[in-house]
Amino acid sequence: LPDRDRAELKRRKLLLEVTLKSYWIRKGSAFSTAVARQETELTPEMISTGSWRQLPFKPYNFSSLGLAPTCGHLHPLLKVRSQLRQIFLEMG
């Protein structure tokens, strides 16, 4: 369509322009249908037999934070102090 006609149809809301994206997906050189399980722990048996040299190990993530410990509670006096602080903040 010419630009003038396209603008007129858009103004009258009779034309809707849509952008379509498409991707081609192909099998790469490392494609495999079998899932190879990577080792996560090094055991004394692996060291003694030397089998650890042929096993794939999962890379270690040094930037992970880990889980926070779920144990521990506030001291009763600290709990009362935080409740009082909250009450005074709500009062202004």
HELIX and SHEET records of a PDB file:
HELIX    1   1 ASP A    3  ARG A   11  1                                   9    
HELIX    2   2 PRO A   44  THR A   49  1                                   6    
HELIX    3   3 SER A   51  ARG A   53  5                                   3    
HELIX    4   4 PRO A   76  MET A   91  1                                  16    
END                                                                             
